[in-house]
Amino acid sequence: MGSLIVLIGALSVAACGDDLPRCSQVSTVIPPAPPCARAPCSDLFIAAHPDDDLLFMGSDIAGALAAGHRITVLYVTAGELSGDGDDYWIDRERGVLNAYSALVDHRAGTHTALASNRPGVLPGDWSAAQPTVLGTITAAEYDLRTYPITAVFLRLGDYQEQCLWEQTNGCSTRNPNPPAPPYVAVTIACPADAASAKVACATPAPSQQVDDSALAGALEAAIVKFHPTTIGILDASGVFFDELGRAGDSAGYTEYPDHFYSALYALSATLRAAAATGELPAIASYRGYTIAREPANLTDSVSCTKDIAFDAYAPFDSDVTAEHGAYALDDATSYLRRSYALRTVVPHSGFLRNQGKCLGIVDSVPTMVDCATAPEWSFDAAGQLTTSGMCLRVVDNGGHVMRPVPQCAGAPCTPIPAEFPAEVVMTTDCATTSEATTYAVFDNGQIRTAYARCLAVASDHPFSADCKSVVVDGHVTGGVPDDQAWTLR
């Protein structure tokens, strides 16, 4: 292991100036693995762009690796706007591949990770990129030869998920299309010389137009293809940030737009896929930049495991090596020392409670009633909420979350996205399954519905609407409003 520690040290000095003696001396403690309800255990992590997985999901990824789970990481965007030219986003792809090589090296005592950024070179244990079709999008797929890890890159342009979700224009400089609606995004093509000079793009793909249904369909297809027992997404709750922007815009209260909107797409796709497969994977929704305001909650051992991966990535990302700060292990706000996630509860039964009442059915209509007369509900392995052979169903208006409004040059984009109304919730025969009858019950009290909205109550009747946050003294508290806070017990 001595030579491996030397490698890590060299990368750390270049990247973040971490306290290397502590990392080289801590005992190796295996992080807990993500939940696995069936064999084979398989984890799919959906990140907005390369490095989100390492910074915010890294402790669970390390646990999955140690437990022998199959791991797939899907990156929605290329994350190209932080750098200059094609080399930047291609290097980021090679960087995350190098990070996973370093994690495997750390456990196996091998030496396959690159010690520095060698343009055009992949770590020796990764296959060259191959095209893989997900719905209507052709993505790039890399496979690790020494361990079952797959990396998939959709290569959507930065900032485009928000415009796709809200059907407005102005989110990205890469939008060549007329003003929305409808908004059509584009993927980034590998440069023409990719096959010869840029090994990471050995299979060039043309730029592709992507609309809302194409992105949602690609993520659903990935979930069906890789059949995960657990899905990791970024923070889709909407309760932890005040505004959308870059990390430094508001200390711990700003979230990146791509993080939030990729998570909404991923959550919606998970519900759609569950309706198709009859199985809802466990879901972990990882907070991003907002963890900087929370106490460090990882042990030295787990933090150092994250640091191994991130230090193998950092030399490939000029934006990260320049920023230091929260990317460094010893910074007071270090992302590497923190991991905060909301998680879905396991299937179980109980009374579905909200604000002192329980959900019942009166004249075939879901209605909040006295808990003494309410039926028990079951949250089953398919994600359905059932009682007496009937299932809850969202009457689908085709709506998306529409707030906060995207900004163009400091003012709301034109046209301002329309707000979709709340959707009625009724009962239906459980034999008919769709996204409208599939739910994700999270441990913070949110019950997520079709289009990643929230189950809420007004006038004793449940409905599906945009998720809301609680604000006190100008900042979100992380709590869930009473009308959207549920318990099943």
C-alpha positions in Angstrom: 0.0 0.0 0.0 3.0 2.3 0.4 3.2 3.2 -3.3 -0.5 3.8 -3.4 -0.2 6.4 -0.6 2.6 8.1 -2.4 0.3 8.4 -5.5 -2.5 9.8 -3.4 -0.2 12.3 -1.8 1.1 13.6 -5.1 -2.4 14.1 -6.4 -3.6 15.8 -3.1 -0.8 18.3 -3.1 -1.6 19.2 -6.7 -5.3 19.4 -6.0 -6.2 20.6 -2.6 -3.3 20.7 -0.1 -5.0 18.1 2.2 -3.7 16.9 5.5 -2.0 13.8 4.0 -0.5 12.2 7.1 -4.0 11.9 8.7 -5.3 10.1 5.6 -2.4 7.8 5.4 -2.7 6.8 9.0 -6.4 6.4 9.6 -7.7 2.8 9.8 -9.8 1.6 6.9 -13.4 1.4 7.8 -15.8 0.2 5.2 -18.7 2.6 4.7 -22.2 1.0 4.8 -23.5 -0.3 1.5 -26.7 1.2 0.0 -29.8 -1.0 0.7 -30.4 -4.0 -1.5 -33.8 -5.7 -1.5 -32.8 -8.4 -4.0 -29.8 -10.0 -5.6 -27.8 -9.1 -7.6 -27.3 -5.8 -5.8 -27.0 -2.9 -8.3 -26.7 0.8 -7.8 -27.4 3.5 -10.3 -26.2 7.0 -9.5 -27.5 9.9 -11.7 -25.4 13.0 -11.5 -25.9 16.3 -13.2 -22.2 16.4 -14.4 -18.9 14.8 -13.7 -17.8 15.3 -10.0 -21.2 15.5 -8.4 -21.1 11.8 -7.7 -17.7 12.1 -6.1 -18.5 15.1 -3.9 -22.0 14.3 -2.8 -22.7 10.6 -3.3 -19.1 9.4 -2.7 -19.5 7.7 0.7 -22.4 5.5 -0.6 -20.5 4.7 -3.8 -17.5 3.6 -1.7 -19.8 1.4 0.4 -21.4 -0.1 -2.7 -17.9 -0.8 -4.1 -16.8 -2.5 -0.8 -19.9 -4.6 -0.7 -19.4 -5.9 -4.3 -22.5 -4.1 -5.8 -22.6 -3.5 -9.5 -22.3 0.3 -10.0 -23.5 2.5 -12.8 -23.0 6.2 -12.9 -24.9 8.3 -15.4 -24.0 11.9 -16.1 -26.7 14.1 -17.7 -24.7 17.1 -18.8 -21.1 17.5 -20.0 -20.5 20.2 -17.5 -18.7 22.2 -20.2 -19.4 25.8 -19.3 -16.9 26.0 -16.5 -14.0 25.5 -18.9 -12.8 26.4 -22.3 -13.4 24.2 -25.4 -13.9 20.5 -25.9 -10.7 19.5 -24.0 -12.3 20.7 -20.8 -15.4 18.4 -20.8 -13.5 15.5 -22.3 -10.9 15.9 -19.5 -13.8 15.8 -16.9 -15.0 12.5 -18.3 -11.5 11.0 -18.1 -11.2 12.5 -14.6 -14.2 10.6 -13.2 -13.0 7.4 -14.8 -9.6 7.9 -13.1 -11.4 8.5 -9.8 -13.1 5.1 -10.0 -9.8 3.5 -11.0 -8.3 5.0 -7.9 -11.0 3.6 -5.7 -10.6 0.1 -7.1 -6.8 0.5 -6.7 -7.2 1.5 -3.1 -9.1 -1.7 -2.3 -7.2 -4.1 -4.6 -3.7 -2.8 -4.2 -3.3 -2.2 -7.9 -1.9 0.8 -9.7 -4.1 1.6 -12.8 -5.1 5.2 -12.0 -3.1 7.9 -13.8 -1.0 10.1 -11.5 -1.5 13.2 -13.7 -3.5 14.5 -16.6 -2.2 12.9 -19.8 -4.3 14.4 -22.6 -6.0 11.9 -24.7 -5.2 8.9 -22.5 -7.7 6.8 -20.6 -6.8 4.9 -17.4 -5.6 1.5 -18.5 -8.4 -0.5 -17.0 -11.3 1.3 -18.9 -12.7 0.3 -22.2 -12.9 2.9 -25.0 -16.3 4.7 -25.2 -19.0 2.8 -27.0 -22.4 4.1 -28.1 -25.4 3.0 -26.1 -28.9 4.0 -27.1 -31.2 5.1 -24.2 -34.6 5.9 -25.6 -33.9 8.2 -28.5 -30.6 9.5 -27.2 -27.3 7.9 -28.1 -25.0 8.1 -25.1 -21.3 7.2 -24.6 -20.7 4.2 -22.3 -17.4 3.2 -20.7 -16.9 -0.1 -18.8 -14.3 -0.9 -16.2 -12.6 -4.2 -16.9 -11.5 -5.0 -13.4 -14.8 -4.4 -11.5 -18.4 -4.0 -12.6 -18.5 -0.2 -12.9 -20.1 1.5 -15.9 -20.1 5.2 -16.7 -22.6 6.6 -19.1 -22.5 10.2 -20.5 -25.6 11.8 -22.1 -23.5 15.0 -22.8 -26.4 17.4 -22.7 -25.2 21.0 -22.7 -24.9 22.7 -19.3 -27.9 24.5 -17.9 -30.4 23.0 -20.3 -32.4 20.8 -17.9 -34.2 23.8 -16.4 -35.3 25.1 -19.8 -36.5 21.6 -20.8 -38.4 21.1 -17.6 -40.0 24.6 -17.7 -40.3 24.9 -21.5 -38.7 28.4 -21.6 -35.6 29.7 -23.3 -32.5 31.5 -22.0 -30.9 28.9 -19.8 -28.0 28.0 -22.0 -25.8 29.6 -24.6 -25.9 26.3 -26.5 -29.5 26.7 -27.4 -29.7 27.2 -31.2 -33.4 27.0 -31.4 -36.1 29.7 -31.6 -37.6 31.0 -28.4 -39.7 28.5 -26.5 -42.1 26.9 -26.3 -41.3 24.2 -27.2 -37.8 24.2 -25.9 -35.3 21.8 -27.6 -31.9 21.3 -26.1 -28.8 19.8 -27.8 -26.1 17.3 -26.8 -22.4 18.1 -27.4 -20.7 16.2 -30.2 -17.2 14.8 -29.9 -14.8 16.8 -32.0 -14.0 15.6 -35.5 -10.5 14.5 -34.5 -11.7 12.5 -31.5 -10.9 9.1 -32.8 -7.2 9.9 -33.3 -6.3 12.6 -30.8 -8.8 12.4 -28.0 -9.0 8.7 -26.9 -11.8 9.5 -24.4 -14.0 10.3 -27.5 -13.0 7.3 -29.5 -16.6 6.9 -30.7 -17.7 10.3 -32.0 -21.4 11.0 -31.9 -23.2 13.8 -33.7 -25.0 16.5 -31.8 -28.5 15.5 -31.1 -31.6 17.5 -30.4 -33.3 16.6 -27.1 -36.8 17.6 -26.0 -38.4 17.1 -22.6 -39.8 13.7 -23.4 -36.5 12.5 -24.9 -34.5 13.3 -21.7 -37.2 11.8 -19.5 -37.3 8.7 -21.7 -33.5 8.3 -21.7 -33.4 8.2 -17.9 -36.3 5.8 -17.8 -34.6 3.6 -20.3 -31.4 3.6 -18.3 -33.3 2.6 -15.1 -34.9 -0.3 -17.0 -31.7 -1.4 -18.6 -29.5 -1.4 -15.5 -32.3 -2.6 -13.2 -30.9 -1.0 -10.0 -31.8 -2.0 -6.4 -30.9 1.5 -5.4 -31.0 4.8 -7.3 -29.0 7.8 -6.2 -30.0 11.3 -7.4 -29.2 14.8 -6.4 -31.5 16.9 -4.2 -35.0 16.9 -5.6 -36.7 18.0 -2.4 -36.6 21.8 -3.0 -36.5 22.5 0.8 -32.8 23.1 1.3 -32.0 26.1 -1.0 -33.0 29.7 -1.1 -32.0 30.2 -4.7 -30.4 28.6 -7.7 -26.9 29.6 -8.8 -23.2 28.8 -8.3 -21.8 27.5 -5.0 -20.3 30.7 -3.8 -23.4 32.9 -4.5 -24.8 32.3 -1.0 -22.9 30.3 1.6 -24.8 27.0 2.0 -28.1 28.3 0.7 -27.6 28.2 -3.1 -28.0 25.1 -5.2 -26.8 24.6 -8.8 -29.7 24.6 -11.3 -28.4 21.5 -13.0 -28.3 19.6 -9.7 -32.0 20.4 -9.0 -33.4 19.8 -12.4 -31.5 16.7 -13.2 -32.8 15.3 -9.8 -36.4 16.2 -10.8 -36.0 14.4 -14.1 -34.4 11.4 -12.4 -37.1 11.1 -9.8 -39.9 11.4 -12.3 -38.1 8.8 -14.5 -37.8 6.5 -11.5 -41.5 6.6 -10.9 -42.2 5.9 -14.6 -39.7 3.0 -14.7 -41.3 1.5 -11.6 -44.7 1.5 -13.2 -43.1 -0.4 -16.2 -41.1 -2.9 -14.2 -43.3 -3.4 -11.1 -40.4 -2.5 -8.8 -39.5 0.8 -7.1 -35.8 0.9 -6.2 -34.7 2.4 -3.0 -34.0 6.1 -3.7 -31.4 8.3 -2.0 -31.6 12.1 -2.8 -28.2 13.7 -2.0 -27.9 17.3 -1.1 -25.3 19.3 -3.1 -23.8 22.6 -2.4 -26.1 23.2 0.6 -24.3 20.6 2.7 -21.5 23.3 3.2 -23.7 24.9 6.0 -24.2 21.6 7.9 -21.8 20.0 10.4 -19.2 17.6 9.1 -20.7 14.1 9.6 -18.3 11.7 8.0 -15.5 9.9 9.9 -11.8 10.5 8.9 -11.8 7.1 7.2 -14.8 7.7 5.0 -13.8 11.3 4.2 -10.3 10.0 3.2 -11.9 7.4 0.9 -13.9 10.2 -0.8 -10.6 12.2 -1.0 -8.8 9.4 -2.8 -11.4 9.5 -5.5 -11.6 13.3 -5.8 -7.9 13.7 -5.8 -7.7 11.3 -8.7 -10.2 13.5 -10.5 -9.0 17.0 -9.7 -6.0 17.2 -12.0 -8.4 16.7 -14.9 -10.6 19.7 -14.0 -8.9 23.1 -14.2 -11.9 24.8 -12.5 -11.6 22.6 -9.4 -7.9 22.9 -9.0 -8.2 26.6 -9.1 -11.0 26.9 -6.6 -9.7 24.9 -3.6 -12.1 25.8 -0.8 -14.9 23.4 -0.1 -13.2 20.9 -2.5 -10.3 20.5 0.0 -10.5 17.9 2.7 -9.4 20.3 5.5 -11.5 23.3 4.5 -14.1 24.1 7.2 -16.9 23.7 4.6 -15.4 20.6 2.8 -17.9 18.6 0.7 -15.6 15.6 1.3 -16.4 15.6 5.0 -20.1 15.7 4.6 -22.9 13.6 3.1 -26.6 14.4 3.6 -29.4 12.5 1.8 -33.1 12.0 2.0 -34.1 8.4 1.5 -37.2 6.5 0.7 -38.8 4.3 3.4 -39.1 0.6 3.0 -42.5 -0.9 2.0 -44.8 -1.1 5.0 -48.4 -0.4 6.1 -50.0 2.0 8.5 -52.3 5.0 8.7 -51.5 7.8 6.2 -51.4 10.8 8.5 -51.3 14.6 7.9 -52.0 17.4 10.4 -53.8 15.1 12.9 -56.1 13.4 10.4 -55.8 10.2 8.4 -56.5 9.5 4.8 -59.7 7.6 4.2 -62.1 7.1 1.3 -65.6 8.6 1.4 -68.0 7.9 -1.5 -65.0 6.6 -3.5 -63.1 10.0 -3.0 -59.9 10.2 -1.0 -60.7 12.3 2.1 -59.0 13.2 5.4 -61.0 11.7 8.2 -60.7 10.9 11.9 -57.9 8.4 12.4 -60.3 6.1 14.4 -62.3 5.4 11.3 -59.5 5.5 8.7 -58.3 2.4 6.8 -54.7 1.3 6.8 -52.7 2.0 3.6 -49.8 -0.1 2.2 -46.8 1.3 0.5 -45.8 -1.6 -1.6 -42.6 -2.7 -3.4 -44.0 -1.3 -6.7 -44.4 2.2 -5.2 -48.2 2.0 -5.0 -50.3 3.3 -2.1 -53.1 0.8 -1.7 -56.1 0.1 0.6 -58.8 -2.5 0.1 -57.7 -3.2 -3.5 -57.8 0.4 -4.5 -54.8 2.6 -5.4 -54.2 6.4 -5.2 -54.0 8.0 -8.6 -53.0 11.5 -9.6 -55.3 12.8 -12.3 -52.6 13.8 -14.8 -52.5 17.4 -16.1 -49.0 16.8 -17.5 -47.6 19.5 -15.3 -44.0 20.1 -14.1 -42.6 22.0 -11.2 -42.5 25.6 -12.4 -40.6 27.6 -9.7 -38.2 29.3 -9.3 -38.5 31.1 -12.5 -35.2 31.0 -14.6 -33.4 34.3 -14.9 -32.1 35.8 -18.1 -29.6 38.7 -17.6 -31.1 39.2 -14.1 -34.8 39.3 -15.2 -37.3 36.5 -15.7 -36.8 34.7 -19.1 -39.4 35.3 -21.8 -41.8 33.7 -22.0 -42.3 33.2 -18.2 -43.2 29.5 -17.7 -46.8 28.8 -17.2 -47.8 27.4 -13.9 -49.6 24.1 -14.0 -52.5 23.8 -11.6 -52.6 21.3 -8.8 -53.7 17.9 -9.8 -56.6 16.0 -8.2 -55.9 12.7 -6.5 -58.5 10.0 -6.8 -58.6 6.2 -6.4 -58.4 3.6 -9.1 -58.2 -0.1 -9.7 -54.6 -1.3 -8.8 -54.4 -3.3 -12.0 -53.7 -0.2 -14.0 -50.2 1.1 -13.2 -48.5 4.2 -14.4 -46.4 7.1 -13.1 -49.7 8.5 -11.9 -50.2 5.6 -9.5 -46.6 5.4 -8.3 -45.1 7.2 -5.3 -41.9 7.7 -3.5 -42.3 8.0 0.3 -39.3 9.9 1.7 -38.1 9.9 5.3 -38.6 13.7 5.6 -42.4 13.4 5.2 -42.6 14.2 1.5 -44.6 11.8 -0.7 -43.4 12.4 -4.3 -46.0 12.0 -7.0 -46.1 12.1 -10.8 -43.7 14.7 -12.4 -41.8 14.8 -9.1 -44.5 16.9 -7.4 -45.6 16.5 -3.8 -48.8 15.0 -2.2 -50.5 17.8 -0.3 -53.8 18.4 1.5 -56.4 21.3 1.3 -59.9 21.3 2.6 -59.5 17.7 3.7 -58.7 16.4 0.2 -55.3 15.3 -1.1 -53.9 16.7 -4.3 -50.6 16.8 -6.2 -48.8 20.1 -6.5 -45.3 21.7 -6.5 -43.2 20.9 -3.5 -42.8 23.8 -1.1 -40.2 24.8 1.5 -40.4 26.4 4.9 -38.7 29.9 5.2 -37.8 31.6 8.5 -35.9 34.8 8.8 -35.2 34.8 5.1 -33.8 31.3 4.8 -35.1 27.9 4.2 -35.2 25.6 7.3 -35.0 22.3 5.5 -38.5 21.5 6.9 -41.6 20.4 5.0 -44.8 22.5 5.2 -47.5 20.9 7.3 -49.8 20.4 4.3 -47.1 18.3 2.5 -45.7 16.5 5.6 -47.0 12.9 5.9 -46.3 9.9 8.1 -47.3 6.3 7.3 -47.5 4.4 10.6 
